[in-house]
C-alpha cells in the first residue's frame, strides 16, 4: 500500500492562491508608449486566436507542477508486507578489562603469539555476531569503567568498537566493582527481560570505589546475572639464550573473587587459558536460554517521492521553454 510520511505538507497546496489574492501586485512601468493616429489597424492583434489558449495551457501546467512538487514533499512510500523480527528479550553487556596486564603475550592465534586482548577480540567478535535477537552493549574498564557502546541491536557497531579498543585506554589498574556497578546502572529492570553481564579480566580488583562483592550483591538484587571469565595462561616459558624457565603469568588473577561474583548473581565462572578454551566458553554462553517476548513487526518501505519530483522538474522545464518562446515571438 501507499503511505505518506509527511502528509501535513498537503497544507502547502493553496499557498500560491493565497499569495495571488493577498500580496499586492507589482507596479508596471508604462512610460514607453507608441502614439498613433488611429487604433483601427491594431484592433485584431488583441484578438489573436493563439494567445489565450497558450496562456491557459501554461496556467494549468503551472498548477500541475506545483501539485507534483507538494506531493513529493509528502514523501510517498510503498509499504511492503509486515516482517516479524526475532527478539529474545535478553540484554547482554560485555565488560572487557583494558588494564596493562592485558598486553601479556601468552595466547596463540593462527599459529602466532598474541596478547590477551587481541585473542579476546577475535573470539568475542564471532560471539557477538551470533547473538541475533539480543541487545548488546560494551563496557571497557581499567581504573575507571565507561560505556563504549550502549545496548543496541546494531551488533556490527559493537564489534567495531571492541576491535578499536586498546590496552591502557581506561588506565592500567583494574576496577572490577565499578564495572559491575556501571552495568547495573545501565541495564534495565524488567521482570520479563534476562539481563546478563559477561565480565572478562586477567587480574584482581585493585582500583575503584565499589567493592566487587558488594557490586555483585547489587547486581543480584536487580536480577543481573554475571558470568565471569578469567583469562591468561598458567605456564609460559621465558628465559635467555642459555637457559629457560617456566613461569605463571596469571598469578595476579583473583579467581576466588570472580567465583564469588558469579555465585552471588546466579552466574558461572569460566577459566580461559588459551584461545581454544576461550572459544569453548563463548559456545557455552551461547546456549543461554532466551526469554520469550512479544514479537516486533517491521514493514519495509520504498520511497516514491523521486517520481513526482522528477515530473515537477519536467513541467518546470516546459513552462520555462514556453515563456522563452513567447519572448522571442
VOBA-1610 file (N, C-alpha, C; in pm, whole numbers, padded with zeros to 5 digits, always signed):
BEGIN
Unk+00084-00117+00000Unk+00000+00000+00000Unk+00088+00124+00000Unk+00028+00236-00037Unk+00100+00363-00041Unk+00067+00442+00084Unk+00167+00499+00147Unk+00150+00583+00264Unk+00234+00708+00246Unk+00205+00809+00329Unk+00276+00936+00321Unk+00343+00962+00455Unk+00474+00985+00452Unk+00549+01008+00575Unk+00517+01145+00634Unk+00498+01246+00548Unk+00470+01382+00595Unk+00343+01435+00527Unk+00227+01382+00563Unk+00103+01427+00496Unk+00068+01573+00523Unk+00126+01632+00631Unk+00096+01771+00661Unk+00143+01865+00550Unk+00232+01818+00463Unk+00281+01903+00354Unk+00170+01939+00255Unk+00060+01864+00258Unk-00051+01896+00168Unk-00111+02033+00200Unk-00086+02083+00321Unk-00137+02216+00357Unk-00073+02326+00272Unk+00035+02294+00201Unk+00101+02393+00116Unk+00031+02411-00018Unk-00065+02327-00051Unk-00130+02334-00182Unk-00193+02471-00212Unk-00268+02531-00119Unk-00329+02661-00153Unk-00235+02779-00141Unk-00107+02759-00114Unk-00015+02870-00092Unk-00006+02964-00212Unk+00009+02917-00336Unk+00015+03012-00449Unk-00111+03097-00464Unk-00230+03037-00438Unk-00354+03113-00450Unk-00361+03221-00343Unk-00316+03186-00220Unk-00317+03286-00113Unk-00222+03400-00145Unk-00105+03367-00201Unk-00012+03473-00240Unk-00073+03562-00349Unk-00141+03499-00444Unk-00204+03573-00554Unk-00312+03668-00503Unk-00388+03623-00401Unk-00500+03704-00353Unk-00458+03808-00250Unk-00357+03779-00171Unk-00325+03866-00057Unk-00208+03959-00084Unk-00114+03917-00165Unk+00004+04001-00188Unk-00027+04100-00299Unk-00003+04229-00279Unk-00032+04327-00385Unk+00058+04305-00506Unk+00001+04335-00623Unk+00076+04317-00746Unk+00184+04424-00760Unk+00289+04386-00827Unk+00397+04481-00853Unk+00352+04582-00958Unk+00390+04705-00940Unk+00353+04810-01034Unk+00434+04798-01162Unk+00367+04815-01274Unk+00435+04807-01403Unk+00469+04948-01452Unk+00586+04959-01511Unk+00631+05088-01564Unk+00577+05105-01706Unk+00486+05204-01721Unk+00420+05226-01850Unk+00470+05354-01917Unk+00594+05392-01891Unk+00645+05516-01951Unk+00656+05506-02102Unk+00695+05389-02156Unk+00712+05376-02300Unk+00575+05366-02367Unk+00556+05439-02477Unk+00427+05438-02547Unk+00450+05468-02694Unk+00356+05423-02773Unk+00361+05447-02917Unk+00238+05527-02955Unk+00259+05649-03006Unk+00149+05735-03044Unk+00114+05708-03190Unk-00013+05678-03213Unk-00064+05652-03348Unk-00192+05732-03368Unk-00221+05765-03491Unk-00342+05846-03516Unk-00470+05768-03495Unk-00470+05640-03515Unk-00592+05560-03500Unk-00555+05419-03457Unk-00647+05350-03385Unk-00623+05214-03334Unk-00681+05108-03425Unk-00742+05151-03534Unk-00809+05052-03619Unk-00715+04947-03676Unk-00589+04977-03710Unk-00503+04870-03763Unk-00463+04766-03657Unk-00482+04801-03526Unk-00434+04711-03421Unk-00547+04644-03344Unk-00672+04663-03388Unk-00783+04606-03314Unk-00783+04453-03319Unk-00728+04392-03420Unk-00728+04245-03431Unk-00613+04179-03358Unk-00514+04260-03316Unk-00397+04198-03252Unk-00432+04136-03119Unk-00515+04206-03040Unk-00551+04153-02909Unk-00644+04035-02919Unk-00704+04019-03037Unk-00798+03908-03054Unk-00731+03789-03122Unk-00596+03783-03123Unk-00526+03672-03188Unk-00564+03540-03121Unk-00597+03444-03204Unk-00654+03319-03152Unk-00555+03237-03072Unk-00424+03257-03092Unk-00328+03168-03026Unk-00287+03214-02889Unk-00315+03339-02845Unk-00262+03390-02720Unk-00332+03330-02600Unk-00464+03342-02594Unk-00538+03294-02478Unk-00526+03144-02458Unk-00541+03060-02561Unk-00524+02916-02535Unk-00386+02881-02483Unk-00284+02951-02536Unk-00150+02918-02490Unk-00132+02957-02343Unk-00182+03073-02305Unk-00171+03114-02165Unk-00254+03024-02074Unk-00368+02979-02122Unk-00449+02886-02042Unk-00375+02754-02025Unk-00305+02708-02127Unk-00228+02584-02118Unk-00112+02598-02019Unk-00046+02716-02021Unk+00062+02740-01926Unk+00010+02748-01783Unk-00109+02805-01767Unk-00166+02816-01633Unk-00190+02679-01572Unk-00252+02589-01647Unk-00280+02455-01593Unk-00152+02373-01576Unk-00053+02396-01661Unk+00074+02327-01645Unk+00145+02373-01518Unk+00135+02502-01488Unk+00195+02554-01365Unk+00127+02495-01242Unk-00005+02486-01246Unk-00078+02425-01134Unk-00038+02279-01115Unk-00025+02206-01226Unk+00016+02066-01219Unk+00155+02052-01159Unk+00248+02139-01200Unk+00384+02133-01146Unk+00387+02157-00996Unk+00304+02255-00949Unk+00301+02282-00806Unk+00242+02163-00728Unk+00136+02102-00780Unk+00077+01986-00713Unk+00178+01871-00705Unk+00251+01848-00812Unk+00352+01741-00810Unk+00463+01771-00710Unk+00503+01897-00699Unk+00608+01934-00605Unk+00563+01913-00461Unk+00439+01954-00432Unk+00386+01933-00296Unk+00370+01785-00267Unk+00328+01709-00368Unk+00313+01564-00349Unk+00446+01498-00315Unk+00552+01543-00379Unk+00684+01488-00346Unk+00727+01526-00205Unk+00683+01644-00157Unk+00716+01687-00021Unk+00648+01601+00085Unk+00535+01538+00052Unk+00469+01449+00148Unk+00543+01317+00165Unk+00645+01294+00083Unk+00729+01173+00088Unk+00643+01046+00078Unk+00583+01023-00037Unk+00507+00899-00054Unk+00597+00776-00047Unk+00545+00669+00011Unk+00621+00545+00029Unk+00534+00426-00007Unk+00600+00324-00058Unk+00532+00196-00082Unk+00569+00102+00032Unk+00467+00064+00113Unk+00490-00023+00228Unk+00480-00169+00187Unk+00580-00247+00225Unk+00581-00390+00197Unk+00504-00468+00301Unk+00508-00601+00290Unk+00439-00687+00385Unk+00510-00684+00520Unk+00436-00694+00632Unk+00498-00694+00765Unk+00593-00813+00782Unk+00705-00788+00848Unk+00806-00890+00875Unk+00828-00896+01026Unk+00818-01015+01083Unk+00839-01032+01226Unk+00988-01043+01255Unk+01034-00963+01353Unk+01175-00965+01392Unk+01192-01057+01512Unk+01296-01141+01509Unk+01322-01226+01626Unk+01380-01144+01740Unk+01312-01142+01853Unk+01358-01069+01971Unk+01351-01162+02090Unk+01462-01182+02157Unk+01467-01277+02269Unk+01432-01211+02401Unk+01448-01080+02410Unk+01423-01014+02537Unk+01545-01009+02626Unk+01661-01053+02578Unk+01782-01054+02659Unk+01865-00930+02633Unk+01907-00866+02742Unk+02003-00756+02734Unk+02136-00809+02783Unk+02236-00805+02697Unk+02366-00866+02727Unk+02474-00759+02717Unk+02548-00745+02828Unk+02654-00646+02833Unk+02788-00716+02847Unk+02885-00675+02765Unk+03022-00724+02775Unk+03106-00621+02849Unk+03178-00666+02953Unk+03270-00579+03026Unk+03411-00633+03004Unk+03494-00556+02936Unk+03627-00602+02894Unk+03734-00524+02970Unk+03828-00598+03028Unk+03940-00540+03103Unk+04045-00488+03005Unk+04083-00359+03021Unk+04188-00299+02938Unk+04309-00258+03021Unk+04327-00321+03136Unk+04441-00287+03221Unk+04571-00327+03153Unk+04683-00281+03210Unk+04812-00303+03147Unk+04851-00448+03132Unk+04802-00537+03220Unk+04838-00679+03212Unk+04779-00748+03089Unk+04683-00684+03022Unk+04625-00743+02901Unk+04723-00740+02784Unk+04839-00677+02802Unk+04942-00678+02697Unk+05023-00807+02697Unk+05005-00892+02796Unk+05086-01013+02807Unk+05063-01105+02686Unk+05173-01146+02622Unk+05163-01232+02503Unk+05169-01378+02545Unk+05057-01433+02589Unk+05054-01574+02630Unk+04941-01651+02561Unk+04889-01598+02450Unk+04786-01666+02372Unk+04840-01693+02232Unk+04786-01795+02170Unk+04820-01830+02033Unk+04698-01810+01943Unk+04721-01743+01832Unk+04613-01717+01736Unk+04669-01735+01596Unk+04615-01835+01524Unk+04661-01867+01389Unk+04811-01896+01384Unk+04861-01965+01487Unk+05000-02006+01490Unk+05098-01900+01534Unk+05052-01786+01580Unk+05144-01682+01625Unk+05105-01636+01765Unk+05201-01585+01837Unk+05179-01540+01974Unk+05116-01400+01974Unk+05007-01386+02048Unk+04937-01257+02055Unk+04908-01225+02200Unk+04875-01099+02226Unk+04841-01060+02362Unk+04698-01101+02393Unk+04663-01090+02517Unk+04532-01137+02565Unk+04417-01060+02501Unk+04433-00931+02486Unk+04323-00850+02430Unk+04299-00886+02284Unk+04403-00911+02207Unk+04387-00949+02066Unk+04312-01081+02054Unk+04346-01178+02137Unk+04276-01306+02135Unk+04130-01289+02176Unk+04107-01204+02274Unk+03969-01178+02318Unk+03886-01117+02207Unk+03944-01022+02134Unk+03871-00957+02024Unk+03832-01058+01917Unk+03925-01149+01883Unk+03899-01245+01776Unk+03784-01337+01811Unk+03777-01382+01937Unk+03673-01477+01976Unk+03542-01405+02007Unk+03550-01291+02075Unk+03429-01220+02113Unk+03354-01166+01991Unk+03426-01130+01886Unk+03359-01079+01765Unk+03266-01182+01705Unk+03311-01308+01698Unk+03225-01414+01645Unk+03107-01439+01738Unk+03128-01427+01868Unk+03020-01447+01965Unk+02911-01341+01948Unk+02952-01216+01930Unk+02855-01107+01914Unk+02771-01128+01790Unk+02832-01173+01682Unk+02758-01194+01557Unk+02649-01298+01571Unk+02662-01390+01666Unk+02564-01496+01683Unk+02450-01458+01776Unk+02456-01341+01836Unk+02354-01302+01934Unk+02234-01237+01867Unk+02177-01302+01767Unk+02060-01248+01698Unk+01942-01239+01794Unk+01879-01121+01797Unk+01764-01101+01885Unk+01801-01042+02019Unk+01930-01032+02053Unk+01973-00974+02180Unk+02021-00831+02159Unk+01994-00749+02259Unk+02058-00618+02262Unk+02191-00633+02333Unk+02296-00580+02272Unk+02431-00597+02326Unk+02493-00460+02350Unk+02561-00448+02464Unk+02635-00327+02497Unk+02778-00363+02533Unk+02863-00261+02540Unk+03005-00284+02566Unk+03055-00185+02671Unk+03115-00242+02777Unk+03180-00163+02881Unk+03330-00192+02875Unk+03410-00088+02871Unk+03555-00101+02880Unk+03598-00044+03014Unk+03684-00117+03086Unk+03722-00070+03218Unk+03870-00095+03244Unk+03925-00006+03324Unk+04060-00017+03375Unk+04055+00040+03515Unk+04116+00158+03535Unk+04098+00227+03662Unk+03956+00279+03677Unk+03892+00309+03565Unk+03753+00354+03565Unk+03680+00286+03450Unk+03551+00255+03468Unk+03473+00196+03359Unk+03398+00304+03282Unk+03371+00277+03156Unk+03286+00367+03079Unk+03214+00288+02970Unk+03102+00343+02928Unk+03020+00279+02825Unk+03078+00312+02689Unk+03128+00210+02621Unk+03177+00228+02485Unk+03064+00215+02384Unk+02967+00128+02412Unk+02851+00110+02324Unk+02729+00081+02412Unk+02624+00162+02404Unk+02502+00132+02480Unk+02432+00010+02422Unk+02333-00038+02492Unk+02259-00155+02446Unk+02196-00126+02310Unk+02220-00214+02216Unk+02173-00191+02080Unk+02161-00323+02005Unk+02078-00322+01900Unk+02070-00436+01809Unk+02174-00427+01697Unk+02245-00316+01692Unk+02347-00296+01589Unk+02476-00367+01631Unk+02483-00496+01606Unk+02597-00575+01651Unk+02724-00539+01575Unk+02712-00495+01453Unk+02832-00458+01376Unk+02906-00342+01441Unk+02830-00245+01493Unk+02893-00132+01559Unk+02961-00174+01688Unk+02897-00262+01764Unk+02957-00310+01889Unk+03088-00383+01859Unk+03087-00468+01755Unk+03209-00541+01718Unk+03319-00445+01675Unk+03283-00343+01597Unk+03384-00247+01551Unk+03444-00171+01668Unk+03361-00129+01764Unk+03411-00054+01880Unk+03499-00143+01969Unk+03467-00271+01977Unk+03551-00363+02053Unk+03688-00376+01988Unk+03693-00388+01856Unk+03821-00402+01787Unk+03904-00273+01792Unk+03841-00160+01816Unk+03914-00033+01825Unk+03973-00010+01963Unk+03934-00092+02063Unk+03984-00075+02199Unk+04132-00111+02207Unk+04205-00040+02291Unk+04349-00064+02309Unk+04378-00074+02458Unk+04484-00145+02491Unk+04524-00163+02630Unk+04566-00029+02688Unk+04523-00003+02812Unk+04557+00121+02879Unk+04465+00237+02849Unk+04364+00215+02767Unk+04274+00324+02730Unk+04200+00379+02850Unk+04168+00293+02947Unk+04096+00334+03067Unk+04186+00330+03191Unk+04316+00324+03173Unk+04408+00317+03286Unk+04470+00178+03296Unk+04575+00166+03375Unk+04649+00040+03385Unk+04607-00046+03503Unk+04520+00003+03589Unk+04472-00075+03702Unk+04337-00138+03666Unk+04277-00209+03765Unk+04155-00286+03737Unk+04048-00253+03841Unk+03935-00200+03796Unk+03822-00165+03884Unk+03703-00255+03849Unk+03707-00379+03900Unk+03601-00475+03867Unk+03468-00433+03929Unk+03471-00388+04054Unk+03347-00350+04120Unk+03277-00235+04050Unk+03352-00134+04008Unk+03292-00021+03938Unk+03234-00063+03803Unk+03298-00159+03736Unk+03246-00207+03609Unk+03111-00276+03628Unk+03099-00357+03733Unk+02971-00423+03760Unk+02865-00320+03798Unk+02905-00222+03879Unk+02810-00117+03918Unk+02758-00038+03799Unk+02845-00010+03702Unk+02801+00062+03582Unk+02704-00023+03501Unk+02729-00152+03493Unk+02637-00241+03421Unk+02501-00246+03490Unk+02500-00248+03623Unk+02374-00247+03698Unk+02295-00121+03667Unk+02366-00009+03656Unk+02300+00118+03630Unk+02243+00124+03489Unk+02312+00065+03393Unk+02272+00078+03254Unk+02168-00024+03211Unk+02171-00143+03269Unk+02076-00247+03229Unk+01940-00219+03290Unk+01835-00240+03214Unk+01701-00205+03257Unk+01650-00306+03359Unk+01560-00263+03442Unk+01496-00351+03539Unk+01361-00393+03483Unk+01359-00508+03421Unk+01239-00559+03355Unk+01222-00705+03396Unk+01111-00739+03463Unk+01094-00878+03507Unk+01088-00978+03393Unk+01053-00933+03272Unk+01045-01024+03158Unk+01174-01029+03078Unk+01270-00946+03114Unk+01397-00942+03042Unk+01501-01022+03119Unk+01592-01081+03045Unk+01702-01157+03105Unk+01829-01076+03086Unk+01873-01013+03195Unk+01990-00927+03189Unk+02114-01008+03224Unk+02213-00998+03138Unk+02336-01078+03152Unk+02456-00986+03136Unk+02555-01005+03224Unk+02683-00936+03213Unk+02791-01042+03201Unk+02874-01030+03098Unk+02990-01117+03080Unk+03114-01032+03108Unk+03180-01062+03217Unk+03296-00983+03260Unk+03423-01061+03234Unk+03514-01001+03159Unk+03641-01065+03122Unk+03755-00986+03182Unk+03839-01054+03262Unk+03952-00988+03324Unk+04064-01088+03343Unk+04186-01035+03363Unk+04302-01121+03383Unk+04374-01090+03513Unk+04309-01014+03603Unk+04376-00975+03726Unk+04284-00969+03844Unk+04320-00886+03940Unk+04242-00866+04061Unk+04199-00720+04068Unk+04092-00695+04140Unk+04042-00560+04154Unk+04133-00481+04246Unk+04203-00383+04194Unk+04295-00301+04273Unk+04271-00152+04255Unk+04150-00118+04210Unk+04115+00022+04190Unk+03963+00035+04197Unk+03915+00158+04203Unk+03771+00181+04205Unk+03719+00205+04344Unk+03597+00257+04350Unk+03535+00292+04478Unk+03434+00188+04526Unk+03399+00090+04445Unk+03297-00009+04481Unk+03361-00147+04492Unk+03339-00211+04606Unk+03393-00345+04627Unk+03324-00443+04532Unk+03399-00535+04470Unk+03338-00630+04375Unk+03226-00714+04433Unk+03240-00760+04557Unk+03136-00844+04618Unk+03011-00763+04650Unk+03028-00639+04693Unk+02911-00554+04715Unk+02841-00524+04582Unk+02920-00503+04479Unk+02861-00480+04347Unk+02785-00603+04300Unk+02837-00722+04332Unk+02768-00845+04294Unk+02634-00857+04365Unk+02629-00815+04492Unk+02501-00819+04564Unk+02400-00723+04502Unk+02446-00605+04463Unk+02358-00511+04395Unk+02306-00569+04264Unk+02393-00637+04191Unk+02353-00699+04065Unk+02248-00807+04089Unk+02267-00886+04194Unk+02170-00991+04225Unk+02034-00932+04260Unk+02033-00819+04331Unk+01907-00754+04366Unk+01834-00702+04243Unk+01908-00661+04142Unk+01847-00610+04020Unk+01820-00718+03916Unk+01848-00843+03950Unk+01822-00953+03856Unk+01926-00964+03747Unk+02046-00911+03770Unk+02153-00917+03672Unk+02241-01038+03699Unk+02249-01128+03604Unk+02332-01248+03616Unk+02470-01217+03556Unk+02575-01244+03633Unk+02710-01212+03592Unk+02787-01341+03566Unk+02839-01352+03445Unk+02930-01462+03408Unk+03071-01402+03404Unk+03160-01456+03485Unk+03297-01405+03490Unk+03390-01501+03418Unk+03487-01443+03349Unk+03585-01521+03273Unk+03724-01471+03311Unk+03803-01560+03366Unk+03941-01528+03396Unk+04030-01574+03282Unk+04104-01484+03222Unk+04184-01518+03105Unk+04332-01506+03137Unk+04411-01587+03071Unk+04556-01586+03090Unk+04610-01727+03105Unk+04724-01752+03043Unk+04787-01884+03052Unk+04844-01907+03191Unk+04865-02034+03226Unk+04920-02070+03356Unk+05067-02111+03348Unk+05116-02136+03227Unk+05256-02177+03212Unk+05311-02122+03081Unk+05415-02041+03093Unk+05482-01983+02977Unk+05632-01993+02999Unk+05703-02037+02896Unk+05847-02048+02905Unk+05913-01915+02869Unk+05999-01870+02958Unk+06074-01746+02935Unk+06219-01774+02971Unk+06309-01693+02921Unk+06449-01711+02955Unk+06540-01643+02855Unk+06667-01662+02877Unk+06770-01602+02793Unk+06821-01704+02692Unk+06934-01672+02632Unk+06992-01759+02530Unk+07043-01891+02588Unk+07081-01891+02717Unk+07146-02008+02777Unk+07047-02101+02848Unk+06944-02047+02910Unk+06851-02134+02982Unk+06710-02074+02976Unk+06611-02160+03002Unk+06470-02120+03005Unk+06407-02168+03134Unk+06303-02098+03172Unk+06227-02138+03290Unk+06079-02114+03264Unk+05996-02187+03335Unk+05850-02179+03320Unk+05793-02091+03431Unk+05714-01995+03390Unk+05652-01904+03487Unk+05500-01905+03466Unk+05429-01858+03567Unk+05284-01846+03561Unk+05248-01698+03547Unk+05207-01655+03427Unk+05175-01513+03408Unk+05040-01472+03466Unk+04968-01568+03525Unk+04835-01537+03578Unk+04831-01541+03731Unk+04944-01511+03794Unk+04948-01513+03939Unk+04856-01408+04001Unk+04836-01298+03931Unk+04752-01190+03984Unk+04603-01215+03966Unk+04566-01319+03895Unk+04424-01346+03870Unk+04355-01387+04000Unk+04253-01311+04040Unk+04179-01336+04164Unk+04059-01426+04132Unk+04085-01556+04119Unk+03978-01649+04085Unk+03875-01660+04196Unk+03918-01647+04320Unk+03825-01659+04432Unk+03715-01552+04425Unk+03756-01429+04399Unk+03657-01321+04389Unk+03567-01338+04267Unk+03625-01378+04154Unk+03545-01397+04033Unk+03442-01508+04052Unk+03479-01616+04122Unk+03384-01723+04150Unk+03273-01674+04243Unk+03310-01594+04344Unk+03210-01543+04437Unk+03111-01450+04367Unk+03160-01368+04274Unk+03071-01279+04198Unk+02970-01361+04117Unk+03019-01464+04050Unk+02930-01546+03969Unk+02828-01620+04055Unk+02871-01675+04166Unk+02779-01749+04253Unk+02674-01657+04315Unk+02713-01536+04353Unk+02619-01442+04414Unk+02507-01403+04319Unk+02538-01391+04192Unk+02440-01345+04093Unk+02372-01459+04017Unk+02408-01582+04049Unk+02349-01696+03978Unk+02415-01726+03846Unk+02535-01672+03826Unk+02607-01698+03703Unk+02706-01812+03717Unk+02816-01800+03647Unk+02914-01907+03647Unk+03052-01850+03613Unk+03153-01911+03672Unk+03290-01868+03646Unk+03356-01963+03545Unk+03428-01903+03450Unk+03500-01980+03348Unk+03648-01942+03352Unk+03730-02037+03314Unk+03874-02015+03308Unk+03922-02037+03166Unk+03982-01934+03105Unk+04032-01942+02967Unk+04183-01929+02969Unk+04251-02042+02949Unk+04398-02043+02948Unk+04457-02025+02809Unk+04374-02047+02706Unk+04420-02029+02569Unk+04301-01992+02481Unk+04329-01972+02354Unk+04223-01930+02263Unk+04115-02035+02248Unk+04152-02163+02247Unk+04054-02270+02231Unk+03956-02274+02348Unk+04009-02260+02470Unk+03920-02258+02587Unk+03829-02136+02585Unk+03883-02023+02541Unk+03801-01903+02535Unk+03687-01921+02435Unk+03714-01983+02319Unk+03609-02009+02220Unk+03506-02106+02275Unk+03549-02208+02349Unk+03455-02302+02408Unk+03366-02236+02512Unk+03422-02143+02587Unk+03342-02071+02686Unk+03231-01992+02618Unk+03265-01925+02508Unk+03164-01848+02436Unk+03057-01940+02376Unk+03095-02059+02336Unk+02996-02154+02287Unk+02900-02195+02397Unk+02949-02210+02517Unk+02860-02242+02629Unk+02770-02124+02663Unk+02826-02005+02661Unk+02743-01888+02687Unk+02636-01869+02580Unk+02663-01916+02461Unk+02568-01903+02351Unk+02443-01987+02373Unk+02450-02082+02467Unk+02336-02169+02494Unk+02241-02112+02599Unk+02266-01989+02641Unk+02177-01927+02739Unk+02034-01926+02686Unk+01942-01971+02766Unk+01802-01980+02721Unk+01743-01842+02709Unk+01690-01807+02592Unk+01630-01674+02576Unk+01495-01664+02646Unk+01456-01543+02675Unk+01326-01515+02735Unk+01229-01476+02625Unk+01116-01542+02619Unk+01017-01510+02517Unk+00960-01371+02542Unk+00937-01302+02434Unk+00887-01165+02441Unk+00796-01139+02324Unk+00711-01039+02337Unk+00622-01004+02227Unk+00703-00976+02101Unk+00655-01029+01991Unk+00725-01012+01865Unk+00715-00867+01817Unk+00820-00822+01755Unk+00821-00690+01694Unk+00804-00704+01543Unk+00729-00613+01486Unk+00696-00619+01343Unk+00763-00502+01273Unk+00823-00532+01161Unk+00890-00431+01078Unk+00832-00437+00938Unk+00800-00319+00883Unk+00746-00312+00748Unk+00845-00239+00659Unk+00906-00309+00564Unk+00999-00242+00473Unk+00925-00143+00384Unk+00992-00038+00347Unk+00929+00063+00261Unk+01027+00110+00156Unk+00967+00160+00046Unk+01045+00216-00064Unk+00996+00357-00091Unk+01085+00454-00089Unk+01046+00593-00114Unk+01007+00612-00261Unk+00897+00685-00282Unk+00846+00713-00417Unk+00849+00861-00453Unk+00905+00945-00363Unk+00898+01089-00388Unk+00977+01132-00511Unk+01071+01049-00555Unk+01152+01086-00672Unk+01067+01099-00798Unk+00962+01020-00808Unk+00880+01022-00930Unk+00801+01152-00944Unk+00723+01197-00844Unk+00657+01327-00861Unk+00754+01443-00866Unk+00869+01430-00801Unk+00968+01537-00807Unk+01025+01550-00948Unk+01054+01437-01012Unk+01104+01440-01149Unk+01000+01497-01244Unk+00872+01459-01224Unk+00765+01513-01308Unk+00750+01663-01289Unk+00767+01712-01164Unk+00759+01856-01138Unk+00872+01930-01208Unk+00990+01874-01210Unk+01102+01937-01279Unk+01078+01943-01430Unk+01018+01837-01485Unk+00988+01837-01629Unk+00888+01946-01664Unk+00782+01960-01581Unk+00683+02066-01605Unk+00749+02204-01594Unk+00843+02220-01502Unk+00911+02350-01489Unk+00993+02380-01615Unk+01056+02279-01672Unk+01131+02299-01795Unk+01038+02336-01910Unk+00922+02271-01917Unk+00827+02303-02023Unk+00775+02445-02009Unk+00749+02488-01887Unk+00700+02624-01865Unk+00807+02725-01903Unk+00932+02697-01864Unk+01040+02788-01900Unk+01060+02797-02050Unk+01049+02684-02118Unk+01065+02685-02264Unk+00951+02763-02330Unk+00830+02748-02278Unk+00716+02822-02336Unk+00732+02971-02319Unk+00777+03017-02201Unk+00795+03160-02179Unk+00909+03213-02267Unk+01012+03133-02285Unk+01120+03177-02373Unk+01075+03190-02515Unk+00985+03103-02558Unk+00932+03109-02694Unk+00847+03234-02711Unk+00769+03268-02607Unk+00685+03388-02615Unk+00771+03515-02628Unk+00881+03519-02549Unk+00966+03638-02554Unk+01031+03654-02692Unk+01070+03545-02753Unk+01131+03554-02886Unk+01030+03594-02992Unk+00903+03553-02968Unk+00799+03589-03066Unk+00767+03738-03055
//
